[in-house]
């Protein structure tokens, strides 16, 4: 059984898949940085200095009453929040990754 597993693991397909997963993870990190550090700041500036990663709605206030200056402050106070700005950043990252994959396989 161990021999069969070794033969399976040493096939080209498994090694190629492992390399693809590692490169894909690194590519995801690059795209995430592109979205958060390059694309979103100018968009936020155009929309009136909005920091999308810090846009949230408080569902339930914490021990200390709001308003909270940031998601971190709300979490520290024990507030329950919906972090829809982070979600917007994640959607943009996904769209860019999906578009890049489309260009590669096209």
C-alpha positions in Angstrom: 0.0 0.0 0.0 2.8 2.4 0.8 4.5 1.5 -2.4 1.3 2.3 -4.4 1.0 5.6 -2.6 4.6 6.5 -3.5 4.0 5.6 -7.1 0.8 7.7 -7.1 2.6 10.7 -5.5 5.5 10.5 -7.9 3.4 10.7 -11.0 3.8 13.9 -12.9 0.1 14.9 -12.4 0.4 15.1 -8.6 3.6 17.0 -8.7 2.3 19.4 -11.3 -0.8 19.9 -9.3 1.2 20.7 -6.1 3.3 23.2 -8.0 0.1 24.8 -9.4 -1.4 25.1 -5.9 1.7 26.7 -4.5 2.0 29.2 -7.4 -1.7 29.8 -7.2 -1.5 30.7 -3.5 1.4 33.1 -4.2 -0.5 34.6 -7.0 -3.5 35.1 -4.8 -1.3 37.0 -2.3 0.0 39.2 -5.1 -3.5 40.0 -6.4 -4.8 40.7 -2.8 -2.0 43.2 -2.3 -2.7 44.7 -5.7 -6.4 45.2 -4.7 -5.8 46.5 -1.2 -2.6 48.6 -1.8 -2.9 49.8 -5.4 -6.5 49.7 -6.7 -8.7 50.4 -3.7 -6.8 53.6 -2.3 -7.5 55.6 -5.5 -11.1 54.4 -5.7 -11.5 55.4 -2.1 -10.0 58.8 -2.8 -12.4 59.3 -5.8 -15.3 58.4 -3.5 -14.3 61.0 -0.8 -11.4 59.3 1.1 -13.3 56.1 1.8 -11.3 53.2 3.2 -13.2 50.2 2.0 -11.4 47.8 4.4 -12.8 49.9 7.3 -16.5 50.1 6.3 -18.7 48.2 8.6 -22.1 48.2 10.2 -22.6 47.5 13.9 -25.3 44.9 14.6 -24.9 44.9 18.4 -22.8 47.3 20.4 -20.2 46.0 22.8 -19.3 46.8 26.4 -18.4 50.3 25.3 -21.0 52.1 23.3 -20.2 53.3 19.8 -19.5 54.9 17.5 -16.4 53.0 16.8 -13.5 54.5 14.7 -12.5 51.2 13.2 -13.4 47.5 12.9 -10.6 46.8 15.4 -12.1 49.2 17.9 -15.5 47.6 17.5 -14.1 44.1 18.0 -12.1 45.3 21.0 -15.3 46.6 22.6 -17.0 43.3 21.9 -19.4 44.7 19.2 -20.8 42.5 16.6 -20.2 43.9 13.1 -20.9 43.2 9.4 -17.7 44.1 7.6 -19.0 44.7 4.2 -16.0 46.9 3.1 -13.7 43.9 3.5 -16.3 41.9 1.5 -16.1 44.5 -1.3 -12.3 44.1 -1.4 -12.6 40.3 -1.5 -15.0 40.5 -4.4 -12.7 42.7 -6.3 -9.8 40.3 -5.6 -11.9 37.4 -6.8 -12.8 39.2 -10.0 -9.2 40.0 -10.8 -8.0 36.5 -10.1 -10.9 35.0 -12.2 -10.0 37.4 -15.1 -6.3 36.5 -14.9 -7.1 32.8 -15.0 -9.5 33.4 -17.9 -6.6 35.2 -19.8 -4.3 32.3 -19.1 -6.6 29.5 -20.3 -8.1 31.5 -23.2 
